[in-house]
Amino acid sequence: MTPWPDGTELLERAIGYALGALADVAAPALSRPTPCRGWDLRTLLRHLDASLGALREGVERGRVTPEPTREASADVADPVPGVRERATRLLAAATAAERSAGGAPRAASGGARPLALGAVTSAGALEIAVHGWDVHRARGRLDRPVPEALAAELLRLAPLLVPPGSSARAPLFAAVRAVPPSAPPGERLLAYLGRDPRAPPAHP
């Protein structure tokens, strides 16, 4: 039985959380530090923009290449509108891919290895949700955790996407942090991905 969730529901929830974090972002906030060491909010959003383009290529073209063909916003002063637009396009592409499969599993290929569509959308949901938390944190919204049900599902999938002892974690993810087993799912998810769920952002 496949461990990947069917459909785009998980991705949709993650995008909703992340776009909520981007509501009313003013230009001065783009220079604020984020939990991603060395990145201010503008840099983080440029990275997220590129990731959204890569994910869309995965679900739309059936492959994920090292340098996907997509619109880039690296030279755009305010990346927020582009992130919103590409998140919407990604969700639309995932929905269309699911429908075209008629409910059957559909594969996308990353290099020489086939990737289940559910793996692509799950990886996208994980990255988008965690970066949504990064944005909230950068904006000083310390009371906006990843929604509990979403975090719990992503926590189940995280070891499949980011193995705990794999060198593939670096440089995107730091070592797993220790948190109490009783910690909320959102905190355990962030700690698994190497973030300190309670630390203030570090200055870039």
Number of C-alpha atoms within 10 A of each C-alpha: 3 9 10 15 15 17 19 21 16 21 27 20 17 26 24 16 23 26 19 14 22 18 10 9 13 10 12 9 15 22 14 19 25 28 24 20 11 12 19 22 24 24 18 20 25 22 18 22 25 20 19 26 21 22 24 27 20 26 28 19 13 19 22 23 13 8 8 16 11 14 11 14 18 15 8 12 11 17 23 23 13 19 24 18 12 21 26 16 15 26 21 16 20 25 18 14 21 20 12 11 11 9 11 10 13 17 20 21 18 16 11 7 10 14 19 20 26 25 20 25 27 27 19 21 23 26 19 24 27 23 24 26 25 27 30 22 25 24 19 14 13 15 8 15 22 25 16 13 12 19 24 17 16 25 20 13 18 19 13 14 16 18 13 15 10 9 11 12 17 10 7 10 15 13 16 18 15 11 16 8 8 8 10 16 22 22 22 24 26 22 19 23 24 17 21 18 20 11 10 14 20 15 13 14
